[in-house]
Amino acid sequence: MNTIDLRSDTVTIPTPAMLQAMMSASVGDDVYGEDPTVNALQEKVSALFGKESALFVPSGTMGNQVSIKTHTEPGDEVIVEEEAHVFVYETAGPAILSAVQLRTVRGTRGMLSADQIRETVRPPGYHLPRTRLLCLENTHGRSGGVVLPVKDLRTVSDYARGEGLKIHLDGARIWNASVASGVALRDYGSCFDSLSVCFSKGLGAPVGSMIVGDRAFIDRARHFRKIFGGGMRQAGFLAAAATYALDHNIARLADDHKNARWFAESLMGLSQLEIDLDNVQTNMVIMDVKRSGRSQREVLELLAGKGVLLTPERHSGIRAVTHLNVSRTDVETASKVFHSIFQ
Ligand code: TLP
């Protein structure tokens, strides 16, 4: 049986062309700042986002955690949208690594308003934590890969900066946001003091993320990357994969988005599933299965038994993600499997 792996866009396998680019990379010791391929990638990505500097890190989690550490002091408060990866899926990293308090605020499809920030920022006070940082996520995973509107980001960013806050974006899938919305990466970049972006999601590289920001921020982040164990030596082999991914795999994300949309629309007639089509904007489809009378786990096992892999999402949801190892034929086959189970 041919497995169709819709668990995440993290499961992609490097293509022969990407492997070739990796094997022919020039490398050096990146802890000494001497890896030419890493250095070139850092310059390329900082320019894409209109920032002064960038730092290659092993994972999106480390990108977020190093950024939070770099922006804050122990005891600070960080405002975070309550479904953000940094709060839900990073195993309380900010509490452990940065000794900060996360203040969660319920967003609308991942977005917070300036009014919500106004109500949440603490005034200066002897008894109060200092509100230091705001974290957002684009695309917003737990809403199903929804794109945060750049106009709203600009408004919130202006307000937060006016309040003296720093603002960080978890941009693990910022490439998807840019392709879906037509908004340039640089325009997203200007809304934030730091961004963490990933090469190992939709772009299809095996490993690697990047933090971008101004020079002073990145210099300080380099120090924390070392403390967190993220200083890598001949990392140019990985940076070569990321460079290849940037050069070849951004525009094709539109295909993943079309496949996700097609898949979601093909399931709309199934009354046992609830899908909010408005949220299907990029490469994810989240479905609620409670009307099927089966548990989330039963549904995932049934699908896996027929060769279609998805992940659990909240209490009664399941998530499908399209990516470069999933073709239109694969989503058609997956759709047939769904129809055979939920008809
Ligand atoms: N997300 C994974 C799971 O952890 C949920 C996935 O399959 O979607 N930010 C965002 C928005 C992410 O979705 C992820 C990975 C990360 C950060 C962390 O990236 P890694 O896995 O490289 O640490």
Residues whose N, C-alpha, C, O or C-beta is under 5 A from the ligand:
A	BS01	TLP	R7 S8 S59 G60 T61 M62 H85 Y89 T139 G141 D170 A172
